[in-house]
Amino acid sequence: MEYEWKPDEQGLQQILQLLKESQSPDTTIQRTVQQKLEQLNQYPDFNNYLIFVLTKLKSEDEPTRSLSGLILKNNVKAHFQNFPNGVTDFIKSECLNNIGDSSPLIRATVGILITTIASKGELQNWPDLLPKLCSLLDSEDYNTCEGAFGALQKICEDSAEILDSDVLDRPLNIMIPKFLQFFKHNSPKIRSHAVACVNQFIISRTQALMMHIDSFIENLFALAGDEEPEVRKNVCRALVMLLEVRMDRLLPHMHNIVEYMLQRTQDQDENVALEACEFWLTLAEQPICKDVLVRHLPKLIPVLVNGMKYSDIDIILLKGDVEEDETIPDSEQDIRPRFHRSRTVAQQHDEDGIEEEDDDDDEIDDDDTISDWNLRKCSAAALDVLANVYRDELLPHILPLLKELLFHHEWVVKESGILVLGAIAEGCMQGMIPYLPELIPHLIQCLSDKKALVRSITCWTLSRYAHWVVSQPPDTYLKPLMTELLKRILDSNKRVQEAACSAFATLEEEACTELVPYLAYILDTLVFAFSKYQHKNLLILYDAIGTLADSVGHHLNKPEYIQMLMPPLIQKWNMLKDEDKDLFPLLECLSSVATALQSGFLPYCEPVYQRCVNLVQKTLAQAMLNNAQPDQYEAPDKDFMIVALDLLSGLAEGLGGNIEQLVARSNILTLMYQCMQDKMPEVRQSSFALLGDLTKACFQHVKPFIADFMPILGTNLNPEFISVCNNATWAIGEISIQMGIEMQPYIPMVLHQLVEIINRPNAPKTLLENTAITIGRLGYVCPQEVAPMLQQFIRPWCTSLRNIRDNEEKDSAFRGICTMISVNPSGVIQDFIFFCDAVASWINPKDDLRDMFCKILHGFKNQVGDENWRRFSDQFPLPLKERLAAFYGV
């Protein structure tokens, strides 16, 4: 029996009235409409009215009918499980009967409604949906075919996984061959749907598609010259994905594919060009890239460089003609969410401090207000990656172009040249060095170009060459660059301010203490920017100040600098409420400042300390309420707590023993006991960092909690969470130094995990170093307990610590290893060459440590006898041999 339902005329009019009102621009009217719609949801047949307006009420205008369908879609999302059966069936049959509506808007709306029902787990409960849609593809009526395809495309996008599972009896075995037939359909819209449907199954390497992969690729090639941009875009997208998944099938055709993609990257339609440009990015990540592309570089490079110009539309969207906008407040949606990087404890290395960390700061990110990803950015990213593949071999193709661009009279062209120069900086640095003495001064001049977009890109490009600038005598480039960048920080254009601030932060990281002579001048500018900046750039300014503090360290601790810097920071600090996310960058900044100022921060520390403790307490309380009654209380944003813990670490590190009274008067250790057991790894990570810092600063307050803390530390020695494990390991080492022999009962809780970690293949360097130091420290305070295991860790222990700088941590660790060797000399015999190498890594150990080394080396030599020692030491590399002879006389 067909479900018969007729609307009540009065009810229908009321709903149409609401649909009309909801299209009003007036927000108050919209809000009342929202409330009325919510009330109507209490009537079981309200949704029948909505589907009726969408599918049956052809007299109404299309926007109103479509809106009715979209409201129904939201109801399906929110309340579908409560729909009465009759209503559900009525909606489903109406959808299938009207998928071929003559209006494209109504067809699309019905399609959205179908996929929403399908993704609510209803693909299983709507068994005739897929067969029905597939059979409608063969309809003579274009609208029906297009509507069914539109719906299928949305289902393939939303439910790709379940379509390829046993739950539904593998419908793709039928669907994919069916879609492939439509690649040759005479309607461009339908060809485009067909390719888009199949594309959903490439990345997951769906079996049903892999069986037909050759016919798929053949059909794609047949569509290469399609006159419909949407089809070309989908063909490009397919080829990009196939690069990652079925390179083997593309290789025989690679030459033609590259030629095709070169054309498409210059397509008149920017969406097609952008999809095609992704091809170069993806190809560059494949090992075969270098050989495949080398013969095409002379054509490809000019195409990419050309794509790096701003289009006319870009310039309008970027308000490229608005030069001064510093007084216009930011709209809130311009401000991106920030991610806080939690604290990780790491060792200093000898290799002149160049970190191997992945710094994502210098990504090509200069025009973040346009739809984020566009042809310009994609072309620049592709050039950047290719520069890293080909290194200096790229320069013959680029330099002739650069000459033309960089000195061009049209600003748009010149701007793109400056972007090119920045994009190749990382990959082609060596080959660019001869040109830099001429280019850097030219760029410094461009910093005062009359176009804001030229000034902003120049900031970024100069920051990509900061490493080289700093390596030259400071007066040559560093000083003029810094002087001009500081002027740009005070530019009258917001985009330039932002670019200059970011570039300056990069320069600070590279220059470090080279900046000390200019500190007064730098602080003058940064503090002045405080009064000038709008919301978004303030957040970047905090970062520049924090990086400055990290870079110059204790040189910042001068009364006149503190006087300039602290009042504006504290003023912002007092203005912000506890719920304000702007606290994150400010807290991070203060953490760096406190660490740098040390005792200079004392006058400011009390209110800062109190507020951090409050933030932790508030967040924990909110989390407990949310755990107990999730429907009553929402989950807190734990970033507040993480950032607060990190700032407390900065205070403890900067103030040292001076923090003792603040800790004494607060419940921070009880709060940390909860934080260390939080489900969220970043919370645990930050609380272990703080534990280590408080252990160093005021152990008397930590000691009463050690019996509670140690088992938690033991369970967190899990290298699956690298940073948590790293910080827990470091804290255990700091605690053992303070505990001395009283550490004994806790050794069994941690030693086995630490030995396991140090023997892990592929463990990150930082983790291995911290683990080695902690094992050494445990052995220093409790040699009897740790020495028996010496043989199980001595070799990785020595190789981990040979590359770190002489410092306190290294000192205590080596004292521990020497003590353990004297307790268990046989534990080191097999790996003695590693021990020799580790000892030789010391530049100047303290006298008593040097004596310990001497004793062990000579003891070993005397034990094996001169002849054996000579044979043994002949295996040493020459530098090691010479060093040991010179320092220790062996």
Sequence and secondary structure as in RCSB ss.txt:
>XXXX:A:sequence
MEYEWKPDEQGLQQILQLLKESQSPDTTIQRTVQQKLEQLNQYPDFNNYLIFVLTKLKSEDEPTRSLSGLILKNN
VKAHFQNFPNGVTDFIKSECLNNIGDSSPLIRATVGILITTIASKGELQNWPDLLPKLCSLLDSEDYNTCEGAFG
ALQKICEDSAEILDSDVLDRPLNIMIPKFLQFFKHNSPKIRSHAVACVNQFIISRTQALMMHIDSFIENLFALAG
DEEPEVRKNVCRALVMLLEVRMDRLLPHMHNIVEYMLQRTQDQDENVALEACEFWLTLAEQPICKDVLVRHLPKL
IPVLVNGMKYSDIDIILLKGDVEEDETIPDSEQDIRPRFHRSRTVAQQHDEDGIEEEDDDDDEIDDDDTISDWNL
RKCSAAALDVLANVYRDELLPHILPLLKELLFHHEWVVKESGILVLGAIAEGCMQGMIPYLPELIPHLIQCLSDK
KALVRSITCWTLSRYAHWVVSQPPDTYLKPLMTELLKRILDSNKRVQEAACSAFATLEEEACTELVPYLAYILDT
LVFAFSKYQHKNLLILYDAIGTLADSVGHHLNKPEYIQMLMPPLIQKWNMLKDEDKDLFPLLECLSSVATALQSG
FLPYCEPVYQRCVNLVQKTLAQAMLNNAQPDQYEAPDKDFMIVALDLLSGLAEGLGGNIEQLVARSNILTLMYQC
MQDKMPEVRQSSFALLGDLTKACFQHVKPFIADFMPILGTNLNPEFISVCNNATWAIGEISIQMGIEMQPYIPMV
LHQLVEIINRPNAPKTLLENTAITIGRLGYVCPQEVAPMLQQFIRPWCTSLRNIRDNEEKDSAFRGICTMISVNP
SGVIQDFIFFCDAVASWINPKDDLRDMFCKILHGFKNQVGDENWRRFSDQFPLPLKERLAAFYGV
>XXXX:A:secstr
        HHHHHHHHHHHHHTT S HHHHHHHHHHHHHHTTSTTHHHHHHHHHHT TTS HHHHHHHHHHHHHH
HHHHGGGS HHHHHHHHHHHHHTTT SSHHHHHHHHHHHHHHIIIIISTT TTHHHHHHHHTT SSHHHHHHHHH
HHHHHHHHSHHHHTSGGGT THHHHHHHHHHGGG S HHHHHHHHHHHHTTTTTT HHHHTTHHHHHHHHHHTTT
 S HHHHHHHHHHHHHHHHH HHHHGGGHHHHHHHHHHHHT SSHHHHHHHHHHHHHHHTSTTHHHHHGGGHHHH
HHHHHHHTS  HHHHHHTTTT    TTS   GGGS             BSSTT       TTSS S TTSSS  H
HHHHHHHHHHHHHHHGGGGHHHHHHHHHHHHT SSHHHHHHHHHHHHHTTTTTHHHHGGGHHHHHHHHHHHTT S
SHHHHHHHHHHHHHTHHHHHHS TTTTHHHHHHHHHHHHT SSHHHHHHHHHHHHHHHHHHGGGGGGGHHHHHHH
HHHHHHH  HHHHHHHHHHHHHHHHHHGGGG  HHHHHHHHHHHHHHHHHS TT TTHHHHHHHHHHHHHHHGGG
GHHHHHHHHHHHHHHHHHHHHHHHHHHH TTTS    THHHHHHHHHHHHHHHHHGGGGHHHHHTS HHHHHHHH
TT SSHHHHHHHHHHHHHHHHHHHHHHGGGHHHHHHHHHHT  TTSHHHHHHHHHHHHHHHHHHGGGGGGGHHHH
HHHHHHHHT TT  HHHHHHHHHHHHHHHHH HHHHGGGHHHHHHHHHHHHTTB S HHHHHHHHHHHHHHHH G
GGTGGGHHHHHHHHHT SS  HHHHHHHHHHHHHHHHHH HHHHHHHHTTS HHHHHHHHHHH  
